[in-house]
Amino acid sequence: MTIQSLLKITRGLTFSLLLIGCAVSINPIVPESEATFDPKLLGNWEEIRGQDRAVISRSGPNTYAIEYTKGGKTGKFEARVGRLREHVILDVWPVPRKGDIPDSYKDILLPAHLFLILDVSPDEVALAALDPDSLLSALRSGQIRLPYKHSKDELTLTGTTEELRETLGPYLDRFGAFPKREKWRRA
């Protein structure tokens, strides 16, 4: 397998994360040591104002397995739930299918982490992603300081987990940080 092929696979794995136009990170915002488990998240979910579907199951003590279907294509993800200040955060990353990546390349693949504000009730979930334009503006103006990379189609935060938590904690309280909440109901 060539590096070009590996890059195509990596782009494909993060494609479904980027479909919703969000900022991603190379490091988690919810470390394993601070993850919690909420059984209300388990089950089959459908987007209220859309056609997306998700099946959420438990994959570890404080880790979820997610099969997310959008436009007839299904991606597999893992996630953790944790708190950051007053917010409940869902930290999601892609999990490649067996055989997608040769063993010799597994150690160099960096999964992108997407973090969402989460509000869970027994039969409804509300999710909101960071607005990438607002975040990029705050980064460029120096209002918040985090290492990042920006290209035409994506904003990738490259700070450590500690830097993300310290910097994004106060940022989450800003007006416009999460402009749109998507609601899901239990299927």
C-alpha positions in Angstrom: 0.0 0.0 0.0 1.3 3.4 -0.9 1.2 6.6 1.2 -1.3 8.0 -1.3 -3.6 5.0 -0.7 -3.2 5.4 3.1 -4.1 9.1 2.8 -7.3 8.2 0.8 -8.3 5.8 3.5 -7.6 8.3 6.2 -9.7 10.9 4.4 -12.4 8.4 4.0 -12.5 7.6 7.7 -12.7 11.2 8.7 -15.1 12.1 5.8 -18.2 11.3 7.8 -17.0 13.5 10.7 -16.4 16.3 8.3 -19.7 16.0 6.6 -21.3 18.2 9.2 -18.5 20.8 8.8 -17.0 20.7 12.2 -13.7 21.4 13.8 -11.8 18.2 14.8 -8.8 17.5 16.9 -5.9 15.0 16.8 -6.3 14.5 20.5 -9.3 13.6 22.7 -11.0 16.2 24.9 -12.3 13.5 27.2 -9.5 11.4 28.5 -10.2 7.9 29.5 -9.5 8.7 33.1 -12.4 11.3 33.1 -14.9 9.3 31.0 -18.3 8.4 32.4 -21.0 6.1 31.2 -24.7 7.0 30.7 -26.9 4.0 29.8 -29.6 6.3 28.4 -27.4 6.8 25.3 -27.6 3.1 24.4 -30.0 2.1 21.6 -31.2 3.1 18.2 -31.6 6.8 17.4 -32.9 8.8 14.5 -32.4 12.4 13.6 -35.7 14.3 14.2 -35.3 16.7 11.2 -33.3 14.4 8.9 -32.6 10.9 7.8 -29.5 10.1 9.8 -29.5 7.0 12.0 -27.2 5.8 14.8 -27.0 2.6 16.8 -25.1 3.1 20.1 -23.8 0.2 22.2 -21.2 -0.3 24.9 -17.7 -1.2 23.8 -15.9 -0.8 27.1 -16.4 0.3 30.7 -16.7 3.9 29.7 -16.7 3.7 25.9 -19.5 3.6 23.3 -19.5 1.9 19.9 -21.5 3.9 17.3 -22.7 2.8 13.9 -23.7 6.1 12.2 -25.6 6.0 8.9 -25.9 9.1 6.7 -27.0 9.1 3.1 -27.0 5.3 3.0 -23.4 5.1 4.1 -22.5 3.7 7.5 -19.4 4.5 9.5 -18.1 3.0 12.7 -17.0 5.2 15.6 -16.1 5.0 19.3 -16.9 7.7 21.8 -16.5 8.8 25.4 -18.7 11.0 27.5 -17.2 13.4 30.1 -17.6 16.9 31.6 -15.9 20.1 30.7 -16.9 22.8 33.1 -20.7 22.8 33.0 -21.0 21.0 29.7 -21.4 17.3 29.0 -19.2 16.4 26.0 -19.4 13.5 23.6 -15.9 12.9 22.2 -16.2 10.8 19.0 -13.5 9.2 16.7 -13.6 6.9 13.7 -12.8 3.2 14.0 -11.7 1.6 10.7 -13.1 -1.7 9.7 -10.8 -4.7 9.9 -8.8 -4.9 6.7 -9.3 -1.2 5.9 -5.7 -0.4 6.9 -2.8 -2.8 6.6 -1.1 -3.8 10.0 2.1 -2.0 9.0 0.2 1.4 8.8 -2.0 1.1 11.9 0.4 2.9 14.2 0.6 6.0 12.0 -3.1 6.6 11.6 -4.3 9.5 13.7 -8.0 9.4 14.2 -9.8 12.8 14.2 -11.8 13.6 17.4 -15.0 15.4 17.1 -16.5 16.8 20.2 -20.2 17.6 20.7 -22.1 19.2 23.5 -24.6 16.6 24.7 -27.9 16.8 26.5 -29.6 13.4 27.1 -33.1 12.6 28.3 -34.6 9.1 28.2 -36.1 9.4 24.7 -34.3 12.4 23.2 -30.7 13.5 22.6 -29.6 17.0 21.6 -26.1 17.4 20.1 -24.3 20.6 19.1 -20.9 20.8 17.4 -18.4 23.6 17.6 -18.9 26.2 14.9 -15.7 26.0 12.9 -15.9 29.5 11.5 -16.4 31.1 14.9 -13.6 29.0 16.3 -11.2 29.8 13.5 -12.0 33.5 13.9 -11.2 33.3 17.6 -8.0 31.4 16.9 -6.8 33.9 14.2 -7.6 36.9 16.3 -5.7 35.5 19.3 -8.9 35.5 21.5 -8.1 31.9 22.2 -4.7 30.3 21.8 -4.4 26.7 20.6 -2.2 25.2 18.0 -4.2 24.3 14.8 -4.0 23.6 11.1 -6.4 25.0 8.6 -7.0 24.1 5.0 -9.8 24.8 2.6 -12.2 22.2 4.0 -11.1 21.5 7.6 -10.0 23.0 10.9 -7.8 20.6 12.9 -6.8 21.4 16.5 -3.4 20.0 17.3 -3.1 20.9 21.0 -2.7 18.3 23.7 -5.7 17.0 25.6 -4.7 19.3 28.5 -4.5 22.4 26.2 -7.8 21.6 24.6 -9.6 21.2 28.0 -8.0 24.4 29.4 -8.6 26.6 26.4 -11.9 25.3 25.1 -13.5 25.1 28.6 -14.1 28.9 28.8 -14.7 29.1 25.0 -17.7 26.7 25.2 -19.6 29.4 27.2 -19.4 32.0 24.4 -22.4 33.0 22.4 -22.1 31.4 19.0 -19.7 28.6 19.9 -22.5 26.1 19.3 -25.0 27.7 16.9 -27.1 24.7 15.9 -28.4 21.8 18.0 -29.6 18.7 16.3 -32.2 16.6 18.0 -32.4 12.9 17.9 -35.2 10.6 19.2 -35.1 7.0 20.2 -36.1 4.8 17.2 
